[in-house]
């Protein structure tokens, strides 16, 4: 950070939080951290209390790694190491939120808020690329989209950013309202509405209403970007206008969409498309496979145009889009008879994302005697209709030659499949692992997907550890 402008000064943090400085402090603060394992010298460490740990226990470690200061509760100051520089506050989370609001207040950046049932993180990452081609752009790290992730992402935004992109998530109604009040976007993007977390809602319309809370924080004169092909479009558009948003832009394939897909060519690891973006014809390539990805890139281009960014630069930048962890990362495995390709889709799952992932698998070429293999874990939080939603995936799995299933709800899909595609079912991912490992052979392409709670991520990692590929094969997979 030696050549960069400081992110914060101690005095600015005092002004934002009303806290009290204790000890010797440097002048420049280069970052904001909640994890001493990734903290860099000059960062401020925020000692948050979590469900399983208390950040106050790591203040000494933060000081040892060169933290500029640690934000702690006033009542805990006597327990802190004497050598640790501190900012004492009444409530650490409230202080982080105050810093986030201060970061939003001081910036002149054009801000985009992203929510939706599916595709939030990929869309956020694509916006980072698209807007970043036009000017300095800051975006939420990973999926930091909750009550601590949003203020942390805001707190990390440099004052001189030209654009900011923030992901907003929710499991229940009422969660987005306080988040968007901090972000105050100029443009609100809702990727789509699907029955995700449906167990917490009476119906899909209630999910749409919860996502529509994003409109409550949109700045005057702002815009809403909505999926014109989704059945909830009219409901969302009405909610946007009720919130005082006059500019509502629909994206999709519908003839009435202001950002409309004109043509698309889907390849195994990328796609090319032509779109009409509010009267401007744009050709683009996106570095991820799948029609659902192309659909969300329409939202990205809409937001870029509304934000005043160079649309041509934004479209060109999408070619370098790669998958976030657990959302389509490809790894070569050294297996019996050659190499196989693992597509890790284990970050999460719901009916819409499962259908999209299965469509991508169906379009993957295999080598020699290779097979397309789906390794699927339970989709969670679907409520009483969960088993039916699993069973209804059977037609989408038609492109897989072999299907492995793990979990009690995936049993419903297993029983709905033709016998020639049922390879194995197990009660959990751990029990499924040896069955999958035993069947792999050269030329296979396998896709692993399930909700976080179904533990498909550890299964994918175990396969990678068990079947390391030659370095040359890994290099080929990343190209």
N, C-alpha and C positions, 0 to 999 in steps of 0.2 A: 504493500500500500504506500510505499515511500513516495512514488510519483503521483499518486492519486489524491484527489480532494477528500478530506475526511468525511465519513458518512455522518458522524455525530461528534459533538464535543460534550464533555461532562456538563457544562453549563446548559447546553440545549436540552440534555436529558433531565436535568433538574427542573428546567422551565416546563417541560412536557409533563413530568410526573408529580411535581411537588415534593420530590424526595430530598434526602440529606446526604451529602457526600461525606464519607469517612475515610481517612487515610490519604496516601499520596497518589495522585492521579496524573496520567499523561494528558496531553492536549488532544491528540487525534484518536478517534475510534474508527476502526476500519470495517467492522461488521457486527452482527448480532447473532448470538448462538444460544441454543438451549441444550447443547450436547458437548461435553468436554472432549469427547473422542474426536470431534471434527473442528473444535475451536482453534482459531488461528491467533497468533500473537497480535494484540491490539484490538481484539474483539471485546464486546461487552457480553458477559454471561448472565443469562436470565434464569434465576433459580426457581423454576416452576415446580409446583407440586403436581405429580401425576398420580394415576391410580395405583401404580406399583413402585414408585420411587419419589424421592423428594430432592429437588435440585440443590437444596441447602447443604446436602451431604457432600456435594462435589465442588463447593466453592474453593476449597484448598487446592484441588486438582486444577481448577480453572486458573487460579493465581500462578500455580507452577508452570502452566502452559503459556503464561504471558498475557492473561486477560487484562484489559485496560481497567475494568472494574466488574463487579458482580452486583446484580440487583437482587436484594434480599428483603425479607420482612423485618420491620423495625424490631419486633419482639425476638427475632433470632440473632440480632447483632452480637449479643454476648457470647453466643456459641461459635461465632465465626473465627477463623484463624487470624491472629493479629496482623499478619503481613499482607492480608488480602484487602485491596482497595474496594470499597463498597459504595453502593447507592441504596440507602435504606428507605423503604416505602411501606405504606400501610398494607398493600395487597400487590403481590408480584404480577399476577395475571392482569389486574386492572392497570398496572403501570405499563405492561407491554401493550395493552390496548391503547393507552394514552400516547405512547410513542408512535404506534401505527397511525393514529389520527393526526398526530403532529406531522408525520411524514407526508400524509395525504394533503394536509393543509398547505405545506410549503411548496409542493410541486406544481408545475404548470403542465405536466404531462397529460396527454389524452389517455383516458383510462377505459379499459374494456373489462367487464365482468362476465365470467362464463359459468353457466350452470347447465343442468340437464341430467336426464336419467342415465345416459350412456355417452361416452366420448368426450367428457370434460377435459381430462388431462391431455389427451392427444390434440384436441383443438387448442388448448392453451399453449402447448409446445409449438404448434404450427403458427399461432399468432406471434409467438416470440420470434420465430424465424422471419415471418412475413413483415412484421413491423420493424424488426431489427435490421432489415435490409435498407430501411429508410432513415433510421435514427436510433440513438441509444434507447434500448428497451429493457425493462425489468419485468420479471414474471415470477409467480409463485414457484418455489422449488417443489419437486415431486408432486404429491397430492395434498399439499398443505392448504386444506380448504375448510377447516373447522374453526372452533372458537379460539384456539391458540394459533393455528396455522395461518389464518388470514392476517391477524395483527402482526405476527412475526414476519410474514412476507411484505407487508406494508413497511414495517420498521427497517427492512433491508433495502428499500428503494432509494437510490441516490437522488439527491435533489434535482440534478440536471437531466434526469430521464426525459426523453421525448414522448415515450409511451410506457404504459404500465398494463400488465395483464394479470388478472387475479381470478382464481378458481374458487367457486362457492359451492359447498356441498351441504347435504342435509339428510337426516334419517327420519325426521319428524317435522310437522308443521311448526312454524315460528322460529326455526333455526336460521334461515337465510336473512330475515329482517335485520337483526343486529349486525350481521356481517356486512351486508350491503350498505348499511348506514356508515360504516367505517370506510369502505372502498369508494363509495360515491362515483360510480362509473358514468362515463359519457355514453357508453354503448353497452347494452345488456344482451348477451347471446344465450339463448336456450337451445341446446343441440337437438333434443327430442324428449318426448315424454313416453315412458314405458313402465310396465308394472314392476319397478324396482323398489324394494322396501315396502311392498304392497301390504305386508303383514301389519304395518303401522298405520295404514290408511283404509278408509271404508271402500274406496274405489279409485280408479285411475284419474278421475276428475279432481279428486282431492290432492293427488300428487301434482297435477298441473297447477292447482291453486297454490300449493306450497312452493313450487318453483317460481311462480309468478310473483312471489314476495321480492324477487330481485328488482322489480320495477319500482318499488317504494323508495329506493335509494338513487335512482338515476337522476343525474344533474339536469336542471332546466335546459330545454332545447335538445335533450339527448334522444337516443334512438334504441329501438328493440329489434333484434335480428332473430327470426323464428323459423322453424322448420315448416314450410308450406305443405309438405306431404304428410305431416303428422295429423291424425284425427283431432288433436287438441289445439290446432292452430287458431281456430276462431275464438276459442275460450281464452287463450293466451293473448291474442290481439285485443280482445275486448278488455282484458285486465290491464294491458299496457296503456290503452287509451284512457281508461278510468283513472290511471295513475298520472295522467297529464302528459303522456308521451305521444306526440303527434306523428312521429316518423316510425312506422312499423314496416320492416323489410322482410319479406318472405323469401326463403331459399329452398331449392329443390328441383324436381322435374315437372311440377304442375305448370300449366301454361300461364297461370296467374302469378307465378313467382317472379319477383323483381330481379332475383339472382337465380338464373335458370340454367340447368345442365342441358347443353345442346347435344353433346356426344361424349362417349367415354370408351376407352379401350383398356381392359383389365389384363394385367400381366401377373405372373406368379409373385413378383416381389415389388411391383410398382403399378402405377396407372397413369394414363395420359387422358386429358379431357379438354373440352372446349365449353366455355360458359358465357352467358350474357350477364354481365355484372352491371345492372342498372343502366343498360344502354351501351355498354362498352364490351366488345367481344374479346375474351381473354383465353389464350391457350396455356395450359400448365401441365406439369408432370409432378406427381406426388410420390415420394420415396417409400410408400407403404402400399401393400395390396388391399383390395377390397372396395366394393362399391360404397359401403358405409363410410369409408375414409374419404372418398371423393365427395360424398354428400356434405360431410363436415367441413371440407375445404371450401365449399361454397359459402358457408358461414364466415370462414376466415377472410375470404376475399371481400365479402360484404362489409365486415367490420373494418378491414383495412381501408376501403374506399370511404366509408363514413368517417373514419378517423383522420382522413386527409393525407394518408400515406400514398406513395407512388405505387399504383396498382401493378404495373409491369414488374417492378422490383419484387413486390410481394409475391406475385405468381411465380417468378423464377426461383425464389427462395424455397418454395415448397418441395423442390426436387431433393433437397438435402434432409427432409424430415425422416427421422428414424424412430423406431418404437421405444417408448419408455419401458423400464424393466417390468417383466410379467405381462406385457401387452403386445406380444408378437415377436419378441427377440428370437433370432434363429441361431442355433448352435449345432455344429457338426459332431456326431458321435462316432467313435470307432467301434464298430460292431462286427459280428460274425459275417464274413463275406464282403467287407468293405466299410462304407460309411453310411450313416443315416442322418436325416435332418430333424432336429427337435425344434418345434415352434412353441415357445413358452407363452401361453395365454393365461397363466395361473393367477394373475393379480386379483381378478374378481370375475363374477359371472352372473348373468341374468338372462332371461329368454332372448332378448334382442341381441345382446353381445354374443351369446352362444350360437345363435343362427348365423350371425356375421362371421364368426370364427370358423364354423363348419363350412361356410361357403368359400372362405379363403383356402381351407384344406382341400376342398373338392377341386380347386383350380390349380393345385400344386402338381408339377410334373414329378414322376418317380423314375428311378433308373433301373434298368434290367427287370428283375423279378420283384422290385419293391412294391410296397403297398401303402396306401393312405390309411393311417391309423389314428383314431380319435380316442383319447384317454380323458374321460370326463368324470368330474366330481359334482357333488350336490350343489345346486343353486339354492341359496338360503334366503330367509326373510320373505318368502312368497305366500305365507299364510295358508289358509285351508285349501287354496287352489294349487298348492305346490306340486302335488303328485300329477295332476292333470297337465300342468305346464311342462313338467319333465316328459311326460308321455307324448305330448304334442311336438316334441323335437324330432320324433322319428323320421318324418319326411326330410328334414334338414340334414339328417345324418346319412342320407342316401349316397352321398359322394364319398363316404368312408368305406374302405374295404373291410376293416376290422374295427370293432368298437369295444373298448374296455370301460367299465363303469364302476364307480366307488360311491358308497353311501346309500342310505335307506331310500331316499327319494329318487336317486338315479336307477333304483330297481324298477321303477315304473317305465322309464325309457327302455331299459334292458328288455323287459318283457314285451314291449311294443315293437322291437326290432325283428326283422327276419332272422331266422336261425343261422343263416350262412354269414351274417355279419356279427353275431354275438360271439365275442372272443372270450371274455371273462368278466364276472362281477365279483366284487369283494365288499365287505362292510365298511372299509375305510381305505384311504390312500396308501397307508403303510402296508396293508395286506395285499394291495394291488401291485405294489412295486415289483416284487419278484416275478409275478406273472407277466408283466409288461417286458421286463428285462429279458426273460427267457425267450420271447418271441421275436425280438428285433433281429433284422438281417440287413445286409447291404442294399441300398436303394430305397429303403423305407423313408417316408415322411410321417412323423407323428406329431400331433397337436395335443397339448396338455392344457386343460381348462377346468375351472371350478371356482366357487366362491372362496374367499380367504379362509373361512372357517372349515372348509373341506380339506385343507392341507395339501392341495395339489402342487403348491410351490415347492415344498420340501421334496415331493416326488420328482419334480423336474430337476431340481438340483442334485438329487441322488443319482439320477440317470446320467447327468453330465459328469459327475465324479466317477461313476462306475465305468463309463465308456469314453475316456478321453480320446480326442481325435488328433491325428498328426497336425502339426502347426500349419502345413500347407493347406490342409482341408479347411481349417478354421479361417485362414486368410481368404479362401475362395468364398466361404459363406458370408463374409462381411462385405464383399464387393457388390 
